[in-house]
Amino acid sequence: MDTENKELLAEFAVFERNRAEWFRTHANEFVVVGGGAMVGFYSDYESALKAGLQRFGAKKQFLVKQVCLEEPVFVIY
């Protein structure tokens, strides 16, 4: 596994470790996780993405994820 994939998996791990706690105070908001830490919470995806790009630039990986207890399931027919 290459370094970029390991970094992104680490960001997912941070999210999973904190998901329940973050849900209590930031349900359905979008969180930015980068560099192994939470960067901030935002009301919409676009704001979170913009904040992540401002903080990390376009060449550094970071995670933008909605804070939900369970992942939504989308069915496309």
N, C-alpha and C positions, 0 to 999 in steps of 0.2 A: 504494500500500500504506500502510495506516495505521500509526501509531507502535507500537501494541500488537503487531501482527503482526511488525514489524521487530525488536522486543525479543525476542519468542519465537524468531524465526529466529536471533537472536544467541545465545540460550541453547542451541539445537540445535547451532550451530557450535562452541561451547565443548565440548559433549559429543563431537561428532565428532572434534575435534582431540585430545582426551584419551582417547578410547575404549580404544585398545590398551593404553596405560599403566595406566589405571584397571582394566582387565580383569586385568592381572597381579597386582594387589594386592587387588582388590575384586570379583572375579568373582561375578556374579549378585546382588550387593547393589543397592540403590536409591540413586541419587545425586540430590541437590538442587542445581540450578544456578539462580542468580538474580543479577541485577545484573552479568552478565558473568563470574561466577566460581563455582567449586565451593563449596558451603556445607558439605556433609557427606555421609557414606555411612551407610546404614541397612539393617538386615537384612530389613525388610519395607516394603511400599508405605505402609501406614498410618502407620508411624513417620516415614517420610520426608515424607509429606504434612503430618503434624502439625508437624514441624520447620519446613517451608516456610511454613506458615500462621503459626506463632509468629514467624518472622523477618520475613516480608514482609506479613503480613495478607492479608485476602481480596480486596483491591482491586489488589494489585500482582501481575503475572504472574511465575511461576517455573516451572521444569521439574522434574518428578520422572520419572526414567527408570531402568529396570533396566540394569545394566552387562553387556552381552552382546556378543560379537564380531559375531554375525549376528542380525538381527531374527528372532524366532520367527514362524512362519507358522501361522495358525489357519484351519482350514477348517470352515465351518459348512454343513451340508446341510439 
